[in-house]
């Protein structure tokens, strides 16, 4: 009898990178049109998240945004679990890894939100998309049963060169502290990889996905609130309608609805095939930063974006080819 394992690298959104893909090969058949459309919507939403944070920054400081988002999403998720009858207790031994994954998640998002003060939304989404690279590297030691293909190692190499290019290029409008923001995003990506490894190597891999996400969001509330207080953040006046809309988008749509949609999809379709489409997330994020925030795009940075996108997509080439075959009209 063989033990079913989750894929070595799942290109999940950063927040849920640590949550287990409950049934990675639940449906070995190809994706249908509904799944493809939903995945494009999810990738667009995840790519827009950093832009939404930037839009609210004039009224709401970054770590306070993270705190508000965590509180709202925790309440919504708790209501959802109650209605669905998903139990939240500690008898299954998830408390210690749950608290660990929660604190790691909270620190990760303090870094992301605070880092957006220093770097652009487009650069942040590219650096955050490198989390699977660190999963591949660390899994060599923490998940020795995992075996990686030449495509995965090739993708890692291409992405690594892309990161170097992104750090080396000098945006003409960059603030002096942009390098600090970029480093914060990379550390956050390493944190996302850490949550993935903890979830895969602990009893959380057998827990309901909602429970793992609740550990993450619940721990983020006190940690981010404390961080906001230490950093001296406060709201000086009533936020604008745009800022309120941004916070609502982050909380109700991105963290609550899109992640539940993602979990629903991986329960009905192959997670590998779904993950083959998530290379769209950094592309949407970069485009949104340029179109919405008027962030500058240099040839060097666009080259770096292409290399990171190709590098993180290489392990999914077989699944992308299968998807292309599915969408192509039959030959007569």
C-alpha positions, 0 to 999 in steps of 0.5 A: 500500500502506497502513501499518497503525498502532496506535490513537492511544490504547490504554487499556492497563494502565499497565505495558504502555502502552508495549508495542505492540499488535501487530495492532490490527485483527487481528479486525475482527469483534465480541467474543464472550462469552469476550473480554468475560468475560476483559476484565472479569477483567483490568480488575478485576485492574488496578483491584485492583493499587493496593489490593494495594500498600496492603495490603502496606505495613505489612510491605513498604516501597513501592519494595521491593515494586516491586523484588520484583515486577520481579524475580519477573515478570522471571524468569517472563517470561524462562522464558515466552519461553524455552519459547515460543522468543521470542529476546532479542537486540539485532540488531534495533536495539531496545537503545537504545529498549528501555533508554530505555523501561525506565528510564522505566518504572522511574522511573514505578513508583518514583513510583507505589509511593512515591506510595501512601504519600501518597495513596489507592489510589482516587485513584491509579487515577483519576490513572493512568488519565489516561495516554491524555490525555497520549498525545493531547497529546504525539502532536501533536508526536511522532506528526504522522501521527496524526489525532484526532477531535472525540470524542478532543478532547472526551474530553480536555477532560472528563477535564482538568476531572475532574482539576482537580476531583479535585485541588480536592476535600478529602477529610475524612481526607486527609493533608497530603501527599496533594497530593504523592502525587496529583502523583506519580501524574500524573507517572507517568501522563505517564511511561506516555504517554512509553513509549507514544510511544517504542514507537510511534515506534521499532523496538520497534513491530515487536518481540515484545510480550514483548521490550518488556515484558522491557526494562521489567521488567528495567530496573526491577530495578536502578533500583527497588533503587537507589531503595529503598536511597537512600530507606533502605527495609528490611524489619524483620520477616517479612511477614504472609501477607496481604503475601506474598499481595499480592506474589504477586498483583502479581507472578504474576497482574497483571504476568505472567498478565494482561498475557500474557492482554491480549497474547493477546486483542489478537492475536485481537480488535480492540484498539479494541473491547477497549480500549472495555471498559477504562473499567471499570478506574478504576471497579473501583479506586475501588470496591475502595479504598472496600470493602477499605480503607475509603477515604472517597468525597466527592461532589466526588471521585465527580464527578471519577471520573465525568468522567475515566471518561467523558472517557477513554471518549468516543474509544471510543463507536463501539466501545461502541455496536458492542459493545452491538449485539452483546450486544443480542438480535436484533429479531423 
